[in-house]
């Protein structure tokens, strides 16, 4: 049986953990792993039946609460073999279960994130507005208050 793939991309590790927790609690999915992309981006990978993956991704995104922490989401029904081969290098369970596996069981090792390494970056914020500048009578510029 081929499984579906769900991806939640967040700004920061804490938002990724929160999304993964809510996703795993809301539907029968397996946490396949996570990947730190860089610049504070973290991807969480979920596997399972297509309806469960869709529900889990939606719940994970909703649980984060602030849309500024969510970069993107993706659900792929029955991903191609090249995609599976690429993602099987992640820490956690394989995307395609072996013949011995009768049921999908979440791995505690895949859910555990390293707590000692702080690679988080805050989400992008709006730049502070500069005060308007006006010209004085001498032709120079001064700040308007």
PADRENSE-128478 format. One record per residue: residue in three letters; x, y, z of N, C-alpha, C in turn. Coordinates in steps of 0.1 Angstrom, whole numbers. Layout:
+-------+-------+-------+-------+-------+-------+-------+-------+-------+-------+
! torgu !   n_X !   n_Y !   n_Z !  ca_X !  ca_Y !  ca_Z !   c_X !   c_Y !   c_Z !
+-------+-------+-------+-------+-------+-------+-------+-------+-------+-------+
!   ALA !     X !     Y !     Z !     X !     Y !     Z !     X !     Y !     Z !
...
+-------+-------+-------+-------+-------+-------+-------+-------+-------+-------+
//
This chain:
+-------+-------+-------+-------+-------+-------+-------+-------+-------+-------+
! torgu !   n_X !   n_Y !   n_Z !  ca_X !  ca_Y !  ca_Z !   c_X !   c_Y !   c_Z !
+-------+-------+-------+-------+-------+-------+-------+-------+-------+-------+
!   UNK !     8 !   -12 !     0 !     0 !     0 !     0 !     9 !    12 !     0 !
!   UNK !     6 !    22 !    -9 !    13 !    34 !    -9 !     7 !    44 !     0 !
!   UNK !    15 !    51 !     7 !    10 !    62 !    16 !    10 !    75 !    10 !
!   UNK !     3 !    85 !    16 !     4 !    98 !    11 !    13 !   106 !    20 !
!   UNK !    18 !   117 !    15 !    28 !   126 !    22 !    22 !   139 !    25 !
!   UNK !    24 !   144 !    37 !    20 !   157 !    41 !    32 !   165 !    46 !
!   UNK !    33 !   178 !    42 !    45 !   186 !    47 !    39 !   199 !    52 !
!   UNK !    44 !   203 !    64 !    41 !   216 !    70 !    54 !   223 !    71 !
!   UNK !    55 !   235 !    66 !    68 !   243 !    66 !    65 !   255 !    75 !
!   UNK !    74 !   256 !    86 !    72 !   267 !    96 !    85 !   275 !    97 !
!   UNK !    83 !   287 !   103 !    94 !   295 !   107 !    97 !   291 !   122 !
!   UNK !   108 !   285 !   125 !   111 !   282 !   139 !   108 !   267 !   142 !
!   UNK !   117 !   262 !   151 !   115 !   248 !   155 !   103 !   247 !   165 !
!   UNK !   100 !   256 !   173 !    89 !   255 !   183 !    76 !   254 !   175 !
!   UNK !    74 !   262 !   165 !    62 !   262 !   157 !    61 !   248 !   150 !
!   UNK !    72 !   243 !   146 !    72 !   229 !   139 !    68 !   219 !   149 !
!   UNK !    73 !   219 !   161 !    69 !   209 !   171 !    55 !   211 !   175 !
!   UNK !    50 !   223 !   176 !    36 !   225 !   179 !    27 !   219 !   168 !
!   UNK !    30 !   222 !   155 !    23 !   217 !   144 !    23 !   202 !   143 !
!   UNK !    35 !   196 !   145 !    36 !   181 !   145 !    28 !   175 !   156 !
!   UNK !    28 !   180 !   168 !    20 !   175 !   179 !     6 !   175 !   176 !
!   UNK !     0 !   186 !   171 !   -14 !   187 !   168 !   -18 !   178 !   157 !
!   UNK !    -9 !   177 !   147 !   -12 !   168 !   135 !   -13 !   154 !   139 !
!   UNK !    -3 !   149 !   147 !    -3 !   135 !   152 !   -15 !   132 !   161 !
!   UNK !   -19 !   142 !   169 !   -30 !   139 !   178 !   -44 !   139 !   171 !
!   UNK !   -45 !   146 !   159 !   -58 !   148 !   153 !   -61 !   137 !   143 !
!   UNK !   -52 !   130 !   138 !   -55 !   119 !   128 !   -45 !   108 !   130 !
!   UNK !   -48 !    97 !   123 !   -39 !    85 !   124 !   -28 !    86 !   113 !
!   UNK !   -18 !    94 !   116 !    -7 !    96 !   107 !     6 !    93 !   115 !
!   UNK !    17 !    91 !   107 !    30 !    88 !   112 !    39 !   100 !   110 !
!   UNK !    46 !   104 !   120 !    56 !   115 !   119 !    68 !   109 !   112 !
!   UNK !    71 !   113 !   100 !    82 !   107 !    92 !    95 !   113 !    96 !
!   UNK !    95 !   126 !   100 !   107 !   132 !   103 !   106 !   147 !   102 !
!   UNK !   117 !   154 !   104 !   117 !   169 !   101 !   130 !   172 !    95 !
!   UNK !   131 !   184 !    89 !   143 !   189 !    83 !   145 !   204 !    85 !
!   UNK !   156 !   208 !    91 !   159 !   222 !    92 !   165 !   227 !    79 !
!   UNK !   158 !   236 !    72 !   162 !   240 !    59 !   173 !   251 !    60 !
!   UNK !   171 !   260 !    69 !   180 !   271 !    70 !   172 !   284 !    71 !
!   UNK !   178 !   294 !    77 !   171 !   307 !    79 !   159 !   305 !    87 !
!   UNK !   159 !   296 !    96 !   148 !   294 !   106 !   137 !   285 !   100 !
!   UNK !   138 !   280 !    88 !   127 !   272 !    82 !   128 !   258 !    86 !
!   UNK !   117 !   252 !    90 !   117 !   238 !    94 !   105 !   231 !    87 !
!   UNK !   108 !   219 !    81 !    97 !   211 !    75 !    94 !   199 !    83 !
!   UNK !    82 !   196 !    85 !    77 !   185 !    92 !    70 !   176 !    82 !
!   UNK !    74 !   163 !    82 !    69 !   153 !    72 !    60 !   143 !    79 !
!   UNK !    48 !   141 !    73 !    38 !   132 !    78 !    34 !   122 !    68 !
!   UNK !    30 !   110 !    72 !    26 !    99 !    62 !    14 !    92 !    67 !
!   UNK !     6 !    87 !    58 !    -6 !    80 !    62 !   -16 !    80 !    50 !
!   UNK !   -28 !    76 !    53 !   -39 !    76 !    44 !   -42 !    91 !    39 !
!   UNK !   -46 !    93 !    27 !   -48 !   106 !    22 !   -57 !   115 !    30 !
!   UNK !   -69 !   109 !    34 !   -78 !   117 !    42 !   -73 !   121 !    56 !
!   UNK !   -65 !   112 !    62 !   -59 !   114 !    75 !   -48 !   125 !    74 !
!   UNK !   -40 !   124 !    63 !   -29 !   134 !    61 !   -35 !   148 !    59 !
!   UNK !   -46 !   149 !    51 !   -52 !   162 !    48 !   -57 !   168 !    62 !
!   UNK !   -64 !   160 !    69 !   -69 !   164 !    82 !   -58 !   168 !    92 !
!   UNK !   -47 !   160 !    92 !   -36 !   163 !   101 !   -28 !   176 !    97 !
!   UNK !   -26 !   178 !    84 !   -20 !   190 !    80 !   -28 !   202 !    83 !
!   UNK !   -41 !   202 !    81 !   -50 !   213 !    84 !   -50 !   216 !    99 !
!   UNK !   -50 !   205 !   108 !   -50 !   207 !   122 !   -36 !   212 !   127 !
!   UNK !   -26 !   208 !   121 !   -12 !   213 !   125 !   -11 !   227 !   122 !
!   UNK !   -15 !   231 !   110 !   -14 !   246 !   106 !   -23 !   254 !   115 !
!   UNK !   -35 !   249 !   118 !   -44 !   257 !   127 !   -39 !   258 !   141 !
!   UNK !   -32 !   248 !   146 !   -27 !   248 !   160 !   -16 !   258 !   162 !
!   UNK !    -9 !   262 !   152 !     2 !   272 !   154 !    -4 !   285 !   157 !
!   UNK !   -15 !   288 !   152 !   -22 !   300 !   156 !   -19 !   313 !   149 !
!   UNK !    -6 !   316 !   147 !    -2 !   328 !   140 !     2 !   325 !   126 !
!   UNK !    -5 !   330 !   116 !    -1 !   327 !   102 !    13 !   332 !    98 !
!   UNK !    19 !   341 !   106 !    33 !   345 !   102 !    43 !   334 !   105 !
!   UNK !    39 !   324 !   113 !    49 !   313 !   116 !    47 !   301 !   105 !
!   UNK !    37 !   301 !    97 !    35 !   291 !    87 !    40 !   296 !    74 !
!   UNK !    49 !   289 !    68 !    54 !   292 !    55 !    47 !   285 !    43 !
!   UNK !    43 !   273 !    46 !    35 !   266 !    35 !    31 !   252 !    40 !
!   UNK !    22 !   246 !    32 !    17 !   232 !    35 !    16 !   225 !    22 !
!   UNK !    16 !   212 !    22 !    16 !   204 !    10 !    10 !   190 !    14 !
!   UNK !     1 !   185 !     5 !    -3 !   171 !     6 !    -2 !   165 !    -7 !
!   UNK !     5 !   153 !    -8 !     7 !   146 !   -20 !     1 !   132 !   -19 !
!   UNK !    -8 !   128 !   -27 !   -14 !   115 !   -26 !    -5 !   106 !   -35 !
!   UNK !     0 !    95 !   -28 !     8 !    85 !   -35 !    20 !    92 !   -42 !
!   UNK !    30 !    97 !   -35 !    41 !   104 !   -41 !    49 !    94 !   -50 !
!   UNK !    56 !    99 !   -60 !    65 !    91 !   -69 !    76 !    85 !   -61 !
!   UNK !    82 !    75 !   -68 !    93 !    67 !   -62 !   106 !    76 !   -59 !
!   UNK !   108 !    86 !   -68 !   120 !    95 !   -66 !   118 !   103 !   -54 !
!   UNK !   106 !   108 !   -52 !   103 !   116 !   -40 !   105 !   108 !   -27 !
!   UNK !   100 !    95 !   -27 !   101 !    86 !   -16 !   116 !    84 !   -13 !
!   UNK !   124 !    81 !   -24 !   138 !    78 !   -22 !   145 !    90 !   -16 !
!   UNK !   141 !   102 !   -20 !   148 !   114 !   -15 !   144 !   116 !     0 !
!   UNK !   132 !   114 !     4 !   128 !   116 !    17 !   131 !   105 !    27 !
!   UNK !   134 !    93 !    22 !   137 !    82 !    31 !   150 !    84 !    39 !
!   UNK !   158 !    94 !    36 !   170 !    97 !    43 !   167 !   105 !    56 !
!   UNK !   155 !   109 !    58 !   151 !   116 !    70 !   152 !   107 !    82 !
!   UNK !   154 !   113 !    94 !   153 !   105 !   106 !   139 !   102 !   108 !
!   UNK !   136 !    89 !   111 !   122 !    85 !   113 !   119 !    73 !   105 !
!   UNK !   106 !    71 !   103 !   101 !    60 !    96 !   102 !    62 !    80 !
!   UNK !   102 !    50 !    73 !   102 !    51 !    59 !    88 !    54 !    54 !
!   UNK !    88 !    61 !    42 !    75 !    65 !    37 !    67 !    53 !    32 !
!   UNK !    73 !    43 !    27 !    66 !    31 !    23 !    69 !    20 !    33 !
!   UNK !    59 !    15 !    40 !    61 !     5 !    50 !    66 !    -9 !    43 !
!   UNK !    73 !   -16 !    51 !    77 !   -29 !    46 !    66 !   -39 !    47 !
!   UNK !    67 !   -51 !    41 !    56 !   -60 !    41 !    53 !   -66 !    54 !
!   UNK !    63 !   -65 !    64 !    60 !   -70 !    77 !    51 !   -61 !    85 !
!   UNK !    52 !   -48 !    82 !    44 !   -38 !    90 !    30 !   -39 !    87 !
!   UNK !    22 !   -43 !    96 !     7 !   -44 !    95 !     1 !   -31 !    97 !
!   UNK !     6 !   -23 !   107 !     0 !   -10 !   110 !    12 !     0 !   111 !
!   UNK !     8 !    12 !   110 !    17 !    23 !   111 !    18 !    27 !   126 !
!   UNK !    30 !    27 !   131 !    31 !    32 !   145 !    41 !    43 !   146 !
!   UNK !    38 !    54 !   153 !    47 !    65 !   153 !    59 !    62 !   161 !
!   UNK !    70 !    67 !   157 !    83 !    64 !   163 !    86 !    75 !   173 !
!   UNK !    89 !    72 !   185 !    93 !    82 !   195 !   106 !    88 !   192 !
!   UNK !   115 !    81 !   185 !   128 !    87 !   182 !   126 !    98 !   171 !
!   UNK !   117 !    96 !   162 !   114 !   106 !   152 !   108 !   118 !   157 !
!   UNK !   100 !   117 !   168 !    93 !   128 !   174 !   103 !   136 !   183 !
!   UNK !   113 !   130 !   188 !   122 !   137 !   197 !   131 !   147 !   188 !
!   UNK !   131 !   159 !   192 !   139 !   169 !   185 !   151 !   173 !   194 !
!   UNK !   163 !   175 !   189 !   174 !   179 !   197 !   171 !   192 !   204 !
!   UNK !   171 !   192 !   218 !   168 !   204 !   226 !   180 !   213 !   228 !
!   UNK !   192 !   207 !   227 !   204 !   215 !   231 !   208 !   224 !   219 !
!   UNK !   204 !   221 !   207 !   209 !   229 !   196 !   198 !   239 !   192 !
!   UNK !   201 !   252 !   194 !   191 !   263 !   191 !   194 !   269 !   177 !
!   UNK !   187 !   264 !   167 !   189 !   269 !   153 !   177 !   277 !   149 !
!   UNK !   169 !   282 !   158 !   157 !   289 !   155 !   160 !   303 !   151 !
!   UNK !   152 !   308 !   142 !   153 !   322 !   138 !   139 !   328 !   139 !
!   UNK !   137 !   340 !   144 !   124 !   346 !   145 !   117 !   348 !   131 !
!   UNK !   104 !   348 !   131 !    98 !   350 !   118 !   101 !   364 !   113 !
!   UNK !    99 !   366 !   100 !   102 !   380 !    95 !    92 !   390 !   101 !
!   UNK !    97 !   401 !   104 !    89 !   412 !   109 !    89 !   424 !   100 !
!   UNK !    79 !   432 !   102 !    79 !   445 !    94 !    90 !   454 !    98 !
!   UNK !    96 !   461 !    89 !   107 !   470 !    92 !   101 !   482 !    99 !
!   UNK !   109 !   487 !   108 !   105 !   499 !   116 !   104 !   511 !   106 !
!   UNK !    93 !   519 !   107 !    92 !   530 !    98 !   101 !   541 !   103 !
!   UNK !   107 !   548 !    93 !   116 !   559 !    95 !   108 !   572 !    97 !
!   UNK !   111 !   581 !   106 !   104 !   593 !   107 !   105 !   601 !    94 !
!   UNK !    94 !   609 !    91 !    94 !   617 !    78 !   104 !   628 !    80 !
!   UNK !   111 !   631 !    69 !   121 !   642 !    69 !   116 !   653 !    60 !
!   UNK !   118 !   665 !    65 !   114 !   677 !    58 !   126 !   686 !    57 !
!   UNK !   126 !   695 !    48 !   137 !   704 !    46 !   134 !   717 !    54 !
!   UNK !   145 !   722 !    60 !   144 !   735 !    67 !   147 !   746 !    58 !
!   UNK !   146 !   758 !    62 !   148 !   770 !    54 !   163 !   771 !    49 !
!   UNK !   172 !   765 !    56 !   186 !   766 !    52 !   189 !   756 !    41 !
!   UNK !   180 !   747 !    37 !   182 !   738 !    26 !   187 !   724 !    32 !
!   UNK !   190 !   723 !    45 !   193 !   710 !    51 !   181 !   703 !    54 !
!   UNK !   183 !   690 !    59 !   172 !   682 !    63 !   171 !   681 !    78 !
!   UNK !   159 !   680 !    83 !   158 !   677 !    98 !   146 !   668 !   100 !
!   UNK !   146 !   661 !   111 !   135 !   652 !   114 !   123 !   660 !   118 !
!   UNK !   111 !   655 !   113 !    99 !   661 !   117 !    93 !   653 !   129 !
!   UNK !    89 !   661 !   139 !    84 !   654 !   151 !    69 !   655 !   152 !
+-------+-------+-------+-------+-------+-------+-------+-------+-------+-------+
//
